[in-house]
Amino acid sequence: MTVLHGALVTLRPSVREDVPALAAIRATPEVWQWWQGGDDLPADVSATLDDPAVHCLTVEYEERIVGQIQWHADESIEYRHAGMDVFLDPAVHGKGVGTDTVRTLAAHLVDDHGHHRLTIDPAAGNTAAIHCYAKVGFRPVGVMRQYEREANGTWHDGLLMDLLADELVR
């Protein structure tokens, strides 16, 4: 995986040395609300790095780690597409970092990997994320009811969004 450069961010392959910073970001209340994990966030972050089906990229902004964006691909002939997930330090929310991060990875997946369709699935109540993804060209496809279990055992809905290659807002 090469290093990707956006207008504001650098996306580089995540490494073990990133785990403490990424776990600390995941532990912030603003991120935890949407990216819950087990009792051991460093272990959760490390487990994702070990998953061969997930490509993890550390997001750097102003020369510091501010989050992670992950992607996976379905390479089957019938359903070929890529999906992504992202979390960012609340300190950079509202600065265009999320939009630049998603746009940079989306362009890479379309241009370099040849994907014609991308998906992302924020919590239906995560309006800031939904707005960010829409700026890049993602459109709502439908609500996935009781999609994700929260730490307290309740379920919340997810919003499936997709983007076709020619809809990418560059």
Stockholm file with secondary structure:
# STOCKHOLM 1.0

chainA/1-170         MTVLHGALVTLRPSVREDVPALAAIRATPEVWQWWQGGDDLPADVSATLDDPAVHCLTVEYEERIVGQIQWHADESIEYRHAGMDVFLDPAVHGKGVGTDTVRTLAAHLVDDHGHHRLTIDPAAGNTAAIHCYAKVGFRPVGVMRQYEREANGTWHDGLLMDLLADELVR
#=GR chainA/1-170 SS CCCEECSSEEEEECCGGGHHHHHHHHHSHHHHTTSCCCSCHHHHHHHHHHCTTCEEEEEEETTEEEEEEEEEEECCTTTCEEEEEEEECGGGTTTTHHHHHHHHHHHHHHHTTCCSEEEECCBTTCHHHHHHHHHHTCEEEEEEEEEEECTTSCEEEEEEEEEEGGGCCC
#=GC SS_cons         CCCEECSSEEEEECCGGGHHHHHHHHHSHHHHTTSCCCSCHHHHHHHHHHCTTCEEEEEEETTEEEEEEEEEEECCTTTCEEEEEEEECGGGTTTTHHHHHHHHHHHHHHHTTCCSEEEECCBTTCHHHHHHHHHHTCEEEEEEEEEEECTTSCEEEEEEEEEEGGGCCC
//
